[in-house]
Amino acid sequence: MAHHQSTIKRIRQTAKRTERNRYYRTRFKNIVKAVVVAVEANDKAAAEEAFKVANKQIHKMVSKGFIKKGTAARKVSRLNLMVNKIAA
């Protein structure tokens, strides 16, 4: 067990950060999965709606510092390609 105050504080900070990152990681996967499921079901309306939500949430995660801007751009671009491939 830690004995220094700074180490004890670091343990608390790490626990808080780990919990926050776990939430964002799960949220990120579920957002992407919602779009992919809608695309696989060939449901254009649902895919577009899920993509709108995904786009907004992914860029919000960038502003929170969870993912980098390039990663977000790549994910959004690939999701957009998937949605656009659905026959109307």
N, C-alpha and C positions, 0 to 999 in steps of 0.2 A: 504494500500500500504506500502511496505517496506521502511524503512528510513535509514538503515545501508548499507554501501557500500558492505559489505560481503553478506548481504541478497539479495541485488539487483543482485550481481554476481551469487549467487546460483540459483536465478530464471532463469537467462539467461542460466546457465549450464543445469538446469533441462529441460528447453524447448528444448535445442539442443539434449540432451540425449533421450528425449521422442520421438522426430522426428526420430532420428537414429534407436531407438528400434522398432518403428512402421514400418519403412522400412524393417528391418531385419525380423520381425515377419511375415509380409505379404509375403516377398520373401520365407521364410521358408515354409509357408503353401502352396504356389503355386508350389514350387519345389516338395514337397511330393505329392501333388494332381496330378501333371503331371504323376508321376510314377503309382499312384493308378488308374488313368483313363486308362492308357495304359494297365495295368494288367487286369482291368475289361473288356476291349475290346478284350482281348486275343491276343494282338499284341506283340509278343515276341521281335521283332526287335526294335519297338518304346519303349517298356518297358526297354530294356537293354540300349538304348541310353539315355533315361530319367534318369535311375539309375546312369549312369556314371556322368551325370551333377549333379545329386542330391548328390552323394557321395563327389564330389569335393567341391561343394558349402557348404554342411553341415560342412565339416571339415574346410573350410575357416572361417565359422562362429565361430567355436571353437577358432581358432587363434585370432579372433577379440574380443573374450570374450562374445559373445552374448549367447551362450549355453555352457554347461559343456561337458567335454569329454565323460562321461558316457552316457549322453543323446544322443549325436551324435552317439555313438557306437550302442546304442539300436535302434535308428531310422534306421540307415543304415542296421543293421542286419535284422530288420523286413522287410524293403523294399526289401532286397536281397532275403529273403525267399519267398516273394510274387512273385518276378520276376522268381525265379527258379521253382515255382510251375506251371508255364504256360507250357502247352504241346507244344513241338516244332513242 
